Amino acid sequence: MSTTAVHSLWTTAAQPLDKIPAPHIEYAQLAPTLIVVGAAVLGVLVEAFVPRRSRHYTQVFLAVVALAAAFAAVVGLAAGGYGTTKAHIAAMGAIAVDGPALFLQGTILLASLVAIFTFAERRLDPAVHGNRIDSFAPQAGSVPGSDGEKAAVKAGFTTTEVFPLALFAIAGMLVFPAANDLLTLFVALEVFSLPLYLLCALARRKRLMSQEAAVKYFLLGSFSSAFLLFGIAMLYGYAGSVSYARIADVVDGTVKTIDPALAGTMGNDALLLIGGALILMGLLFKVGAVPFHMWTPDVYQGAPTPVTGFMAAATKVAAFGALLRLLYVVLPGLRWDWRPVMWAIAIVTMLGGAIVAITQTDIKRLLAYSSIAHAGFILAGVIAVTPTGVSSVLFYLAAYSFVTIGAFAVVTLVRDAGGEATHLSKWAGLGRRSPLVAAVFAVFLLAFAGIPLTSGFSGKFAVFRAAAEGGAGALVVVGVISSAIAAFFYIRVIVLMFFSEPTPEGPTVAVPSPLTMTTIAVGVAVTLVLGVAPQYFLDLAGQASVFVR
């Protein structure tokens, strides 16, 4: 082939390149996520360049400032009308900036901010070799019990990488409920799941149990991601697009132009139903709904307790946000198909979580099954398919996340020689040994049980009312029965703490630093404020309940 021919090939191949449009990204409207991602990248650089003795304080400062700045950005966007009148699709159709997205992002950022304080806690264990220690392994790469680990403890090493890992997870969670196409949804899922798998494996005490929990979470999480990805492929074959709006139009039958390459499969209902079911499976796994809940008790028990609190609160908020957007924006035309399935899942989740929790003897497993029951209560609001359904779910998620982080923060305080004393028998008589800690934990348990004047009651009332208005009265009856069953084991723990004799060799309650005190105080304050005067926040959730389509 002559040189001129090759040259002409080059020129013909190069011509269309002028026509590739530059992407149009609204950076100001994506500011909350960009701030957190930027801080996470800075955190990685801190690990590389800052001397070891200064890393802990640098990372804590960086994480707290980033989350506070990102929350300020969310408030700024909401004040600028992006939650209501200016709601739109940003980043070339990938991200929705609307009321539910901003409300959920604000909730995730505030919950993560108080959770990060528990990550930074270093006063609960006695100092080792003159060094203060936290809840995380001294050197994550060393084998549990090995000489390398002992040397790392002696040298006072700490795994400060947990802060950038948490920030990456939070960044993924911010995108997850705002994703407006299936590929963005999948990328966000992986961005927040992978750091969580790592964080679960980093407990300082009971390291083998922690690593086992992380492996279980990773394997089951991989299955759920695979289901989700397979569902995305099927929905793409069905609609010829991964965009939520386009899929919704094809479901409604309003699309007239058919891509000739997809003419054979486009509009095939089998692809739609199977694809939709597979994507729902992936999201219900993250929510912890029965029968996709098997990972929850093991992971909650094995992970470091600060990580458990963070994960239990923030992951649920992000996953329910994505689930709401999928059902209300993409598949409203399939309502008659998915509602019966979601009814069944909500019923078995409420009853399953409540009944199995009665048999638990470990406080972290008990809270894990309680979180499964709560997922069922929230699903009752999702099934309502009304604007009040959306606002009730948003309110419940905000209320639940602070109670959960507060409860797990209290669990970190009760200790014996082997670290946290999580067996229920160890909590006997705690109310006599340290009345304040037991009283605070009792407040959180009463909120979980949905007793009036706590945020749990306001949340359950809102969700059940929305479900009843949406024609799911039978679901409300099951929900009330499940709440009664659940109240039994919460009150059993309160009775154990206040009306049992303390054992002589029982655990002690560690005195935390102001960081953990702040976390617990915020949890109690939110629980009582949302319980006594919830109307302002219910109205806020009501204003934020309209999805942009």
C-alpha positions in Angstrom: 0.0 0.0 0.0 1.5 3.4 -1.0 2.2 6.2 1.4 -0.5 8.4 -0.1 -3.2 5.7 0.4 -2.2 5.3 4.1 -2.3 9.1 4.4 -5.8 9.3 2.9 -7.0 6.5 5.3 -5.7 8.6 8.2 -7.5 11.7 7.0 -10.8 9.9 6.4 -10.6 8.3 9.9 -9.7 11.6 11.5 -12.6 13.6 10.1 -15.4 12.7 12.5 -13.3 13.5 15.5 -14.2 17.2 15.3 -17.8 16.2 15.9 -17.4 14.5 19.3 -19.2 17.0 21.6 -17.5 18.1 24.8 -19.3 16.8 27.9 -21.3 19.4 29.7 -20.9 18.9 33.4 -22.6 21.1 36.0 -19.8 21.1 38.6 -21.6 23.3 41.1 -24.6 21.0 41.3 -22.4 18.0 41.8 -20.3 19.8 44.4 -21.3 17.6 47.4 -20.0 14.4 45.7 -16.9 16.2 44.2 -15.9 17.6 47.6 -16.0 14.1 49.2 -14.2 12.5 46.3 -11.5 15.2 46.4 -11.0 14.7 50.2 -10.8 10.9 49.7 -8.0 11.4 47.1 -6.2 13.9 49.4 -6.5 11.3 52.2 -4.7 8.7 50.0 -1.9 11.4 49.5 -1.8 12.0 53.2 -1.1 8.3 53.7 1.8 8.6 51.3 3.5 11.8 52.4 2.5 12.8 56.0 4.7 11.4 58.8 3.0 8.5 60.6 2.6 10.3 64.0 0.6 13.1 62.4 -1.6 11.0 60.1 -4.4 10.3 62.4 -5.2 13.9 63.3 -4.7 15.0 59.7 -7.1 12.4 58.4 -9.8 13.1 61.0 -9.6 16.8 60.3 -9.8 16.3 56.5 -12.7 13.9 56.8 -14.7 16.1 59.1 -14.1 19.3 57.1 -15.0 17.6 53.8 -18.3 16.1 55.1 -19.3 19.4 56.7 -18.4 21.3 53.5 -20.4 18.8 51.4 -23.4 19.1 53.7 -23.2 22.9 53.3 -23.1 22.4 49.5 -26.3 20.3 49.8 -28.0 22.9 51.9 -26.9 25.6 49.4 -28.4 23.6 46.5 -31.6 23.1 48.4 -31.8 26.8 49.2 -31.2 27.6 45.6 -34.4 25.7 44.6 -32.7 22.7 43.1 -34.9 20.4 45.3 -38.1 21.9 43.9 -38.5 24.4 41.1 -35.0 24.0 39.5 -34.8 20.2 39.8 -33.3 18.8 36.7 -31.0 16.1 35.2 -27.4 17.0 35.4 -24.1 15.6 34.0 -25.4 14.7 30.6 -28.3 12.7 32.0 -26.3 10.7 34.5 -27.3 12.4 37.8 -30.7 13.7 39.0 -30.6 16.9 41.1 -34.0 16.9 42.8 -35.7 16.9 46.2 -35.2 13.2 47.1 -31.6 13.2 46.0 -30.7 16.3 48.0 -32.6 15.1 51.1 -31.0 11.7 51.0 -27.5 13.2 50.4 -27.9 15.5 53.3 -29.0 12.6 55.5 -26.0 10.4 54.4 -23.5 13.3 55.0 -24.8 14.1 58.5 -25.0 10.4 59.5 -21.5 9.8 58.1 -20.1 12.9 60.0 -21.3 11.6 63.4 -20.1 8.0 62.4 -16.6 9.3 61.6 -16.3 10.5 65.2 -16.6 6.9 66.4 -13.9 5.9 63.8 -11.6 8.4 65.4 -12.2 7.3 69.0 -8.9 6.3 70.8 -9.7 6.4 74.5 -11.8 3.2 75.0 -9.0 0.7 75.3 -6.1 1.2 77.7 -2.9 2.4 76.0 -0.5 -0.2 74.7 3.2 0.5 74.9 2.3 4.1 75.7 0.3 4.5 72.5 -3.4 5.2 72.3 -5.3 2.6 70.1 -8.5 2.7 68.1 -11.0 0.0 67.0 -8.9 -0.9 63.9 -6.1 -3.4 63.3 -2.7 -1.9 63.8 -1.5 -3.2 60.4 -4.1 -4.6 58.1 -1.7 -6.6 56.0 -0.2 -8.7 58.8 -1.6 -12.1 59.7 -3.6 -12.1 62.9 -1.4 -13.1 65.9 1.8 -13.0 63.9 5.1 -11.5 64.9 4.4 -8.7 62.3 1.2 -7.8 64.1 2.9 -7.7 67.5 5.7 -5.5 66.1 3.1 -3.1 64.6 1.3 -2.9 68.0 4.6 -2.3 69.8 5.5 0.5 67.3 2.1 2.1 67.8 1.0 1.8 64.1 -2.6 2.6 63.3 -4.7 1.9 60.2 -5.5 5.5 59.3 -6.5 4.4 55.8 -10.0 3.8 57.2 -10.8 7.5 56.7 -10.1 7.8 52.9 -11.9 4.4 52.6 -14.9 5.7 54.4 -14.9 8.9 52.2 -14.8 6.8 49.0 -17.7 4.8 50.3 -19.7 8.0 51.2 -19.0 9.4 47.7 -20.5 6.2 46.2 -23.5 6.5 48.5 -24.1 10.1 47.5 -24.3 9.1 43.8 -26.4 6.0 44.4 -29.8 7.5 45.2 -29.2 10.3 42.6 -28.2 8.0 39.7 -30.4 8.6 36.6 -29.1 5.8 34.4 -28.3 2.2 35.1 -24.6 2.4 34.4 -24.1 5.2 36.9 -26.1 3.2 39.4 -23.8 0.2 39.0 -20.6 2.3 39.2 -21.9 4.0 42.4 -22.8 0.6 43.9 -19.2 -0.7 43.3 -17.6 2.5 44.5 -19.4 2.3 47.9 -19.3 -1.5 48.3 -15.6 -2.2 47.8 -14.4 0.1 50.6 -17.0 -1.4 52.9 -15.7 -4.9 52.2 -12.3 -3.7 53.3 -13.5 -1.8 56.4 -15.3 -4.9 57.7 -12.1 -6.8 57.8 -10.1 -4.3 60.0 -11.3 -5.1 63.6 -8.4 -4.9 66.1 -10.0 -7.6 68.4 -11.5 -10.8 67.0 -9.6 -10.3 63.7 -10.4 -13.8 62.3 -14.1 -13.2 62.9 -13.8 -9.8 61.3 -12.0 -11.2 58.2 -14.6 -14.0 57.9 -17.4 -11.4 58.0 -15.6 -9.4 55.2 -15.2 -12.5 53.0 -18.9 -13.4 53.4 -19.9 -9.8 52.6 -17.6 -9.7 49.6 -18.9 -13.0 48.1 -22.6 -12.3 48.6 -22.1 -8.7 47.5 -20.4 -10.0 44.3 -23.4 -12.2 43.6 -25.8 -9.2 44.2 -23.7 -7.0 41.9 -23.8 -9.8 39.2 -27.6 -10.0 39.4 -27.8 -6.2 39.1 -25.5 -6.1 36.1 -27.4 -8.9 34.4 -30.6 -7.0 35.0 -29.1 -3.9 33.5 -28.1 -5.8 30.4 -31.7 -7.2 30.0 -33.3 -3.7 30.5 -30.9 -2.3 27.9 -32.0 -5.0 25.5 -35.6 -4.2 26.3 -35.4 -0.4 25.9 -32.3 0.2 23.8 -31.1 2.6 26.5 -29.8 2.6 30.1 -31.4 6.0 30.8 -34.2 5.9 33.3 -36.5 8.3 31.3 -36.1 6.3 28.1 -36.8 3.0 29.8 -39.9 4.5 31.5 -41.1 5.7 28.1 -40.7 2.3 26.5 -42.5 0.7 29.4 -45.4 3.2 29.0 -45.4 2.6 25.2 -44.9 6.3 24.4 -41.7 5.6 22.3 -42.3 5.4 18.6 -38.7 5.3 17.2 -37.1 1.9 17.4 -33.4 1.3 17.0 -33.2 -1.2 14.0 -30.3 -3.0 15.7 -32.6 -3.8 18.7 -35.9 -4.3 16.8 -35.9 -8.0 17.6 -35.8 -7.5 21.4 -37.1 -4.0 22.0 -40.4 -4.1 23.8 -40.0 -7.8 24.8 -41.9 -8.0 28.1 -39.9 -11.1 29.3 -36.7 -9.0 29.2 -38.4 -6.2 31.1 -39.8 -8.4 33.9 -36.7 -10.5 34.4 -34.4 -7.5 34.1 -36.5 -5.5 36.5 -36.6 -8.4 39.0 -32.8 -8.9 38.9 -32.1 -5.2 39.5 -34.6 -5.3 42.4 -32.7 -8.3 43.8 -29.4 -6.3 43.8 -31.0 -3.4 45.6 -32.9 -5.5 48.1 -29.6 -7.2 49.0 -28.1 -3.8 50.0 -31.3 -3.0 52.0 -31.0 -6.3 53.8 -34.6 -7.5 53.0 -35.5 -11.2 53.4 -34.6 -13.5 51.6 -31.4 -11.4 50.7 -30.5 -10.7 54.3 -28.2 -13.6 55.1 -25.0 -11.4 55.2 -26.5 -8.9 57.6 -26.1 -10.6 61.1 -22.6 -12.1 60.3 -21.2 -8.8 58.9 -22.7 -6.6 61.6 -21.3 -8.9 64.3 -17.8 -9.4 62.8 -17.1 -5.8 61.5 -15.5 -3.2 63.8 -18.5 -1.7 65.7 -17.9 1.9 64.4 -18.0 0.5 60.8 -21.2 -1.5 61.7 -22.9 1.7 62.8 -21.8 3.6 59.7 -22.8 0.8 57.4 -26.2 0.1 59.0 -27.2 3.7 58.7 -25.7 5.1 55.5 -26.0 2.1 53.3 -29.7 1.7 54.0 -30.3 5.4 53.2 -28.5 5.1 49.9 -30.1 1.8 48.9 -33.6 2.8 49.7 -33.1 6.1 47.7 -32.0 4.1 44.7 -34.9 1.6 45.1 -37.4 4.5 45.3 -36.1 6.1 42.2 -36.1 2.8 40.3 -39.7 2.0 41.2 -41.2 5.5 41.0 -39.3 6.8 37.9 -38.4 3.8 35.8 -41.1 1.2 36.5 -44.3 3.1 37.6 -45.9 1.5 34.5 -45.2 -1.9 35.9 -46.8 -1.2 39.2 -49.3 -4.1 39.0 -46.4 -6.5 38.4 -44.0 -5.4 41.2 -46.4 -4.4 44.0 -47.5 -8.0 44.8 -43.9 -9.2 44.9 -42.9 -6.2 47.1 -45.9 -7.0 49.4 -44.6 -10.5 49.9 -41.0 -9.3 50.6 -42.2 -6.6 53.0 -44.3 -9.1 55.0 -41.5 -11.8 55.3 -38.9 -9.1 56.1 -41.0 -7.5 58.9 -42.0 -10.9 60.5 -38.6 -12.6 59.8 -36.5 -9.9 61.3 -38.7 -9.5 64.4 -39.1 -13.3 65.1 -35.5 -14.3 64.6 -34.2 -11.4 66.7 -36.0 -12.9 69.8 -33.5 -15.8 69.8 -30.3 -13.7 69.6 -27.9 -13.6 72.5 -25.4 -11.1 71.0 -26.3 -7.5 71.1 -24.8 -6.7 67.6 -26.7 -9.7 66.0 -29.9 -8.5 67.8 -29.5 -5.0 66.3 -28.8 -6.7 62.9 -32.1 -8.6 62.9 -33.8 -5.5 64.2 -32.4 -3.6 61.1 -33.9 -6.3 58.9 -37.3 -5.7 60.5 -36.9 -2.0 60.0 -36.2 -2.6 56.3 -39.6 -4.3 56.1 -41.3 -1.3 57.8 -39.6 1.1 55.3 -40.7 -1.2 52.3 -44.3 -0.6 53.5 -43.9 3.1 52.7 -42.2 2.3 49.4 -45.2 0.1 48.3 -47.6 3.0 48.9 -46.7 4.5 45.5 -47.9 8.0 46.5 -46.0 11.3 47.2 -46.7 10.7 51.0 -45.1 7.3 50.5 -41.9 8.9 49.4 -41.9 11.6 52.1 -42.6 9.0 54.8 -39.7 6.8 53.6 -37.4 9.9 53.6 -38.4 10.8 57.1 -38.0 7.3 58.4 -34.5 6.9 56.9 -33.4 10.2 58.5 -34.8 9.2 61.9 -33.5 5.6 61.8 -29.9 6.4 60.7 -29.1 8.5 63.8 -30.7 6.1 66.2 -28.6 3.3 64.7 -25.3 5.1 64.8 -26.1 6.2 68.4 -26.9 2.6 69.5 -23.7 1.1 68.0 -21.7 4.0 69.6 -23.1 2.9 73.0 -22.1 -0.8 72.2 -18.5 0.3 71.8 -18.4 1.6 75.4 -19.3 -1.6 77.2 -16.0 -3.6 77.6 -14.3 -6.4 79.3 -10.8 -7.8 79.1 -11.4 -9.2 75.6 -12.7 -5.8 74.1 -16.4 -5.1 73.6 -18.7 -7.2 75.7 -21.4 -7.9 73.2 -23.0 -11.0 74.8 -26.4 -10.1 76.3 -25.6 -11.8 79.6 -22.8 -9.3 80.1 -25.3 -6.4 80.0 -27.2 -7.6 83.0 -27.3 -5.0 85.7 -25.7 -2.3 83.5 -28.3 0.2 84.7 -27.0 -0.1 88.3 -23.3 0.1 87.3 -23.6 3.1 84.9 -27.2 4.5 84.9 -26.5 7.1 82.2 -25.2 4.8 79.5 -28.0 2.3 80.2 -30.6 5.1 80.1 -29.2 6.4 76.7 -29.3 2.9 75.3 -32.8 2.4 76.6 -33.9 5.6 74.7 -32.5 4.1 71.4 -34.2 0.8 72.1 -37.5 2.5 72.7 -37.0 4.4 69.4 -36.4 1.2 67.6 -39.6 -0.3 69.2 -41.6 2.8 68.0 -42.7 4.0 71.4 -44.4 7.5 71.3 -42.3 10.6 71.9 -39.4 9.0 70.0 -38.4 9.4 66.3 -39.2 5.7 65.8 -42.9 6.3 66.6 -43.1 9.3 64.2 -41.4 7.3 61.4 -43.5 4.2 61.8 -46.7 6.3 62.0 -45.8 8.2 58.8 -44.9 5.0 56.9 -48.0 3.0 58.0 -50.3 5.9 57.3 -48.9 6.2 53.8 -49.3 2.5 53.3 -52.9 2.5 54.5 -53.7 5.5 52.2 -52.1 3.6 49.3 -54.4 0.7 49.8 -52.0 -1.6 51.7 -54.1 -1.8 54.9 -53.3 -5.5 55.4 -49.6 -4.6 55.3 -50.1 -2.2 58.1 -51.7 -4.9 60.3 -48.7 -7.2 59.7 -46.4 -4.2 60.5 -48.1 -3.5 63.8 -47.9 -7.2 64.8 -44.2 -7.2 63.9 -43.7 -4.1 65.9 -45.3 -5.8 68.9 -43.0 -8.8 68.5 -40.0 -6.5 68.1 -41.0 -4.5 71.2 -40.7 -7.7 73.3 -36.9 -8.1 72.7 -36.1 -4.4 73.0 -37.9 -4.3 76.3 -36.2 -7.5 77.4 -32.8 -5.8 77.0 -34.1 -2.8 79.0 -35.3 -5.2 81.8 -32.0 -7.0 81.7 -30.1 -3.7 82.2 -32.2 -2.2 85.0 -33.8 -5.1 86.8 -31.1 -7.8 86.9 -28.3 -8.1 89.4 -24.9 -7.1 88.0 -22.3 -10.0 87.9 -19.2 -9.3 90.0 -16.8 -9.9 87.0 -19.1 -8.1 84.6 -17.9 -5.6 82.0 -16.9 -2.0 82.7 -18.1 1.1 80.8 -15.2 2.9 79.2 -15.2 6.7 79.4 -15.0 7.9 75.8 -13.5 11.1 74.4 -15.7 14.0 73.4 -15.9 12.5 69.9 -18.1 9.5 70.8 -19.9 11.6 73.4 -20.9 13.9 70.5 -22.1 11.0 68.4 -24.3 9.6 71.2 -25.6 13.1 72.2 -26.6 13.9 68.6 -28.3 10.5 68.3 -30.4 11.2 71.5 -31.1 14.8 70.5 -32.4 13.7 67.0 -34.4 10.8 68.5 -36.2 13.1 70.9 -36.6 16.1 68.6 -38.1 14.0 65.7 -40.3 12.2 68.3 -41.6 15.3 70.1 -41.8 17.8 67.3 -41.6 16.0 63.9 -43.8 18.3 61.9 -41.1 20.6 60.5 -39.1 17.6 59.3 -42.1 15.8 57.9 -42.9 19.0 55.9 -39.3 19.1 54.7 -39.5 15.5 53.6 -42.9 16.3 51.9 -41.4 19.2 49.9 -38.5 16.9 48.9 -40.6 14.0 47.8 -41.0 14.8 44.0 -38.7 13.0 41.6 -37.6 14.8 38.5 -38.5 12.8 35.4 
